[in-house]
Amino acid sequence: MIKSRKTLWFGIFLSLALVILLLQRTDFQKLAFAFRRANYLYCLPMIAVAILGILIRAYRWRHIMAPLHRASLRNLFSATMIGFMAIDILPARLGEVARAVLIGRKEPVSKSSALATIVVERLFDIFTLLLLLVWVLFSMSRSSLPLDAVYIRTLKGAGMVMSALFVGALSFLVFLRFKTAATLDFVRICLRPLPSSARARILAFLDSFVAGLTALRMGSDFLWIILYSTLLWGLYGLGNIFMLKAFRIQAPGFVPFYLLVVQAFAVGIPSSPGFVGTYHAVVVAGLAPFHADEAVRLSFAILSHFLLFVPVILYGLALLWQEHLSFHVLKGETDPEPEGTQEELKP
């Protein structure tokens, strides 16, 4: 708990520092001119990208969860939309836990099993981004643009970190699924410094979490998951194409997908809720090799952030109201608790 609070406050201070830095460097007359010159017709398809992205995630989640239960697409969409709204508003990425809790209110799936499917979902996201990163690095190496070597080194470093996370998380899940007893013994050794009550809660959670790992044996659903993962990130790449056109930024064909890697990094580092500051600073820096005007790059970051996040927040709030829930209830239900209390959460 103390560590999570420190991470939260570090993220808030980092976001604040980056916002101040961006404001100090901004020529507001140039920024206003960039916004006046933008073609806002591209805003409508960008909003569609934000909403369709959640729908594709719901379809993919349905196939990931299939070995456990064939959940209703409507319930999966609602839980995903509210969950991503909560990620954008609440601290510590509580929206991921909120998704698991919300689907457990409507479907016979435990919170820990639902969380296991969400972890698997994130592994597919990382794997897809790794493939995109390989293609982007290959395209950049063949590009005629005079790209600074620091960008190549940074992307390679990001790829190494993402690869380590992917291999580490996948290995742990596989061992937890097929070598459960040995893995839990190893976890017990690692947890020895913690109080006995905390150790007991974590181990009880992992015991029930194992049930959700049957999603690793997906059979025919695997191809659908690959298809929806490709569609999802292809759709987000299309969104970047719309934004580049909106600000008349001429760039090679790989740049929209290069930006996906940049944006994924931006939302992965500690920040304030909504990724304010971190998203904008990383996108501004990432676009530097392809457009010299910092005001245009900042306007791109501001508008793309607004169009990707605000429609999801508003839609999620509407669904939250439709479910007769509140942030107080939602945050309360995401707190750690024994699995046996799940029945009390169902309407």
C-alpha positions in Angstrom: 0.0 0.0 0.0 2.8 2.4 0.9 4.7 1.6 -2.3 1.6 2.2 -4.4 1.0 5.5 -2.7 4.6 6.5 -3.4 4.2 5.5 -7.0 1.0 7.5 -7.2 2.6 10.6 -5.8 5.7 10.2 -8.0 3.4 10.0 -11.0 1.5 13.1 -10.0 4.7 15.1 -9.5 6.2 13.8 -12.8 3.0 14.8 -14.7 3.0 18.2 -13.0 6.7 18.8 -13.8 6.2 17.8 -17.4 3.2 20.1 -17.8 5.2 23.0 -16.4 8.1 22.2 -18.7 5.8 22.1 -21.7 4.1 25.4 -20.8 7.5 27.1 -20.3 8.6 25.9 -23.8 5.4 26.7 -25.6 4.9 29.6 -27.9 1.1 30.1 -27.3 0.7 32.2 -30.5 2.1 29.4 -32.6 0.0 26.9 -30.6 -3.1 28.8 -31.3 -2.2 29.1 -35.0 -1.7 25.3 -35.2 -5.1 24.7 -33.7 -6.7 27.3 -36.1 -5.0 25.6 -39.1 -6.1 22.1 -38.1 -8.7 20.2 -40.1 -11.3 19.2 -37.5 -13.2 17.0 -39.9 -10.8 14.3 -38.8 -12.1 14.5 -35.2 -15.3 12.5 -36.0 -13.4 9.4 -37.3 -11.0 9.7 -34.4 -13.9 9.6 -31.9 -15.1 6.5 -33.8 -11.7 4.9 -33.3 -11.8 5.5 -29.6 -15.3 3.8 -29.2 -14.6 1.0 -31.8 -11.4 0.2 -30.0 -13.4 -0.6 -26.8 -15.8 -2.7 -28.9 -13.0 -4.7 -30.4 -11.5 -5.2 -26.9 -14.8 -6.6 -25.8 -15.0 -9.1 -28.7 -11.4 -10.2 -28.0 -12.1 -10.5 -24.2 -15.0 -12.7 -25.0 -12.7 -15.2 -26.8 -10.1 -15.0 -24.1 -12.7 -15.8 -21.5 -14.4 -18.5 -23.6 -12.7 -21.5 -21.8 -14.2 -20.2 -18.5 -17.6 -18.9 -19.7 -19.2 -17.5 -22.8 -20.0 -14.1 -21.5 -22.5 -11.7 -23.1 -20.9 -9.2 -25.5 -23.1 -6.4 -24.0 -21.8 -7.1 -20.5 -18.2 -7.3 -21.7 -18.5 -4.0 -23.6 -20.0 -2.3 -20.6 -17.4 -3.6 -18.2 -14.6 -2.7 -20.6 -15.9 0.8 -21.3 -16.4 1.6 -17.6 -13.0 0.0 -16.8 -11.1 2.2 -19.3 -13.0 5.2 -18.1 -11.8 4.4 -14.5 -8.2 3.9 -15.8 -8.4 7.5 -17.2 -9.9 9.0 -14.0 -8.9 6.8 -11.0 -5.3 6.4 -9.8 -3.2 3.2 -9.8 -4.9 1.8 -12.9 -7.8 0.6 -10.7 -9.9 0.3 -13.9 -8.3 -3.1 -14.7 -9.6 -4.4 -11.4 -12.9 -2.6 -11.9 -13.4 -4.5 -15.2 -13.0 -7.9 -13.4 -15.4 -6.8 -10.6 -18.0 -5.5 -13.1 -18.0 -8.6 -15.3 -18.4 -10.6 -12.1 -21.6 -8.7 -11.2 -23.2 -9.9 -14.5 -21.6 -13.2 -15.3 -20.6 -16.3 -13.3 -16.9 -15.5 -13.3 -14.9 -14.8 -10.2 -12.9 -11.6 -9.9 -9.5 -13.5 -9.8 -10.4 -15.6 -12.9 -11.5 -12.4 -14.8 -8.2 -10.7 -13.7 -6.3 -13.7 -15.1 -8.0 -13.2 -18.5 -7.1 -9.5 -18.4 -3.5 -10.3 -17.8 -3.5 -12.6 -20.8 -5.1 -9.8 -22.8 -2.3 -7.5 -21.9 0.2 -10.1 -23.0 -1.4 -10.1 -26.4 -1.2 -6.3 -26.5 2.6 -6.4 -25.6 3.2 -9.1 -28.2 1.4 -7.1 -31.0 3.3 -4.0 -30.1 6.6 -5.9 -30.2 5.8 -7.1 -33.7 5.0 -3.5 -34.7 8.2 -2.3 -33.1 10.3 -4.8 -35.2 8.6 -3.5 -38.4 9.1 0.1 -37.3 12.8 -0.4 -36.6 13.2 -2.1 -40.0 11.4 0.7 -41.8 13.4 3.4 -39.9 16.6 1.7 -40.9 15.6 1.9 -44.6 14.2 5.5 -44.4 15.8 8.3 -46.3 15.1 10.7 -43.5 18.1 11.9 -41.4 16.9 10.3 -38.2 18.9 10.9 -35.0 20.5 7.7 -33.7 19.1 8.4 -30.2 15.6 7.6 -31.5 16.7 4.2 -32.8 18.5 3.5 -29.5 15.5 4.5 -27.5 13.2 2.3 -29.5 15.5 -0.6 -29.2 15.7 0.0 -25.4 11.9 0.1 -25.2 11.8 -3.2 -27.2 14.2 -4.9 -24.8 12.1 -3.7 -21.8 8.8 -4.9 -23.4 10.4 -8.2 -24.4 11.6 -8.8 -20.8 8.2 -7.9 -19.4 6.5 -10.2 -21.9 8.8 -13.2 -21.4 8.8 -12.7 -17.6 5.0 -12.4 -17.3 4.3 -15.3 -19.7 6.8 -17.6 -18.0 5.3 -16.8 -14.6 1.8 -17.6 -15.8 2.9 -20.8 -17.5 4.7 -22.0 -14.4 1.7 -21.0 -12.3 -0.7 -22.9 -14.5 1.3 -26.1 -15.0 3.7 -26.1 -12.0 1.3 -24.6 -9.5 2.7 -26.0 -6.3 6.4 -25.3 -7.1 5.5 -21.7 -8.2 3.5 -21.0 -5.1 6.4 -22.3 -3.0 8.7 -19.9 -4.7 6.2 -17.0 -4.2 6.0 -17.9 -0.5 9.8 -17.5 -0.2 9.6 -14.1 -2.0 6.8 -13.0 0.3 8.5 -13.8 3.6 9.4 -10.1 4.4 5.6 -9.2 4.3 3.3 -9.5 7.3 1.5 -12.9 7.6 -1.9 -11.4 6.9 -0.6 -9.9 3.6 1.0 -13.1 2.6 -2.2 -15.0 3.3 -4.3 -12.6 1.1 -1.8 -12.8 -1.8 -1.5 -16.6 -1.7 -5.3 -17.0 -1.5 -5.7 -14.7 -4.5 -3.1 -16.6 -6.5 -4.9 -19.9 -5.6 -8.1 -18.7 -7.2 -6.2 -16.8 -9.9 -4.9 -20.1 -11.3 -8.5 -21.1 -12.4 -8.5 -18.2 -14.8 -5.3 -19.4 -16.5 -7.2 -22.0 -18.3 -7.6 -19.2 -20.8 -4.0 -20.0 -21.9 -5.5 -23.1 -23.6 -7.7 -21.3 -26.1 -7.9 -23.7 -29.0 -9.8 -22.3 -31.9 -10.3 -19.0 -30.0 -6.6 -18.3 -30.4 -6.9 -17.3 -34.0 -9.8 -14.9 -33.2 -7.7 -13.3 -30.5 -4.9 -12.8 -32.9 -7.3 -11.3 -35.4 -8.9 -8.9 -33.0 -5.5 -7.9 -31.6 -4.4 -7.0 -35.2 -7.6 -5.1 -35.8 -7.3 -3.2 -32.6 -3.8 -1.9 -33.1 -4.4 -1.4 -36.8 -7.4 0.8 -35.8 -5.3 2.8 -33.4 -2.7 3.3 -36.1 -5.5 4.6 -38.4 -6.4 7.0 -35.7 -2.8 8.4 -35.8 -3.2 8.7 -39.6 -6.3 10.9 -39.0 -4.5 13.1 -36.5 -1.4 13.5 -38.8 -3.7 14.6 -41.6 -5.6 16.9 -39.3 -2.4 18.9 -38.6 -1.0 18.4 -42.1 2.1 16.6 -40.9 3.7 14.8 -43.8 5.4 11.6 -42.6 6.5 8.2 -43.9 3.9 5.4 -43.7 5.5 3.7 -40.7 5.1 6.9 -38.5 1.5 6.3 -37.3 2.6 2.9 -36.0 5.8 4.2 -34.6 3.6 6.6 -32.7 1.6 3.7 -31.3 4.8 2.4 -29.6 5.5 5.9 -28.3 2.0 6.3 -27.0 2.1 2.9 -25.4 5.2 3.9 -23.6 3.6 7.2 -22.5 0.7 5.5 -20.8 2.9 2.9 -19.3 5.0 5.1 -17.1 3.8 6.4 -13.7 1.6 9.5 -14.1 -1.4 11.3 -12.8 -4.8 9.9 -13.7 -5.5 10.4 -17.4 -1.8 10.4 -18.2 -1.8 14.2 -18.4 1.7 15.6 -19.0 3.4 12.3 -19.6 1.4 11.5 -22.7 1.9 15.0 -24.1 5.6 15.2 -23.4 6.5 11.8 -24.8 4.4 12.4 -28.0 5.9 15.8 -28.5 9.4 14.3 -28.2 8.5 11.3 -30.4 7.2 13.5 -33.2 10.4 15.6 -33.2 12.2 13.7 -36.1 9.2 14.3 -38.4 8.1 17.8 -37.7 10.3 20.7 -36.5 7.6 23.0 -35.1 7.1 22.1 -31.4 3.8 24.0 -31.3 2.3 21.7 -34.0 3.6 18.6 -32.2 2.0 19.8 -28.9 -1.3 20.6 -30.6 -1.2 17.0 -32.1 -0.6 15.6 -28.6 -3.4 17.7 -27.0 -6.0 16.9 -29.5 -5.2 13.2 -29.9 -5.2 12.8 -26.1 -8.6 14.6 -25.9 -10.2 12.6 -28.7 -8.9 9.2 -27.4 -9.8 9.7 -23.7 -12.7 12.1 -23.4 -15.3 10.0 -25.5 -14.4 6.9 -23.5 -14.7 8.8 -20.2 -18.1 10.3 -21.2 -19.4 6.9 -22.5 -18.1 5.1 -19.4 -19.8 7.6 -17.1 -23.1 7.1 -18.9 -22.8 3.4 -18.5 -21.8 3.8 -14.9 -25.0 5.8 -14.3 -27.0 3.2 -16.2 -25.6 0.5 -13.9 -26.7 2.5 -10.9 -23.1 2.7 -9.6 -20.9 5.5 -8.3 -17.2 6.1 -8.1 -17.4 5.5 -4.3 -19.0 2.0 -4.9 -16.7 1.2 -7.8 -13.5 2.1 -5.8 -14.8 0.2 -2.8 -15.4 -2.9 -4.9 -11.9 -2.8 -6.3 -10.3 -3.0 -2.9 -8.7 -6.4 -2.1 -11.0 -8.8 -0.4 -11.6 -12.5 -0.1 -13.0 -14.3 -3.1 -15.9 -15.5 -1.1 -17.5 -12.1 -0.9 -18.0 -12.0 -4.6 -21.6 -13.3 -4.3 -22.4 -10.2 -2.2 -21.5 -7.9 -5.1 -23.9 -9.4 -7.6 -27.2 -7.7 -8.0 
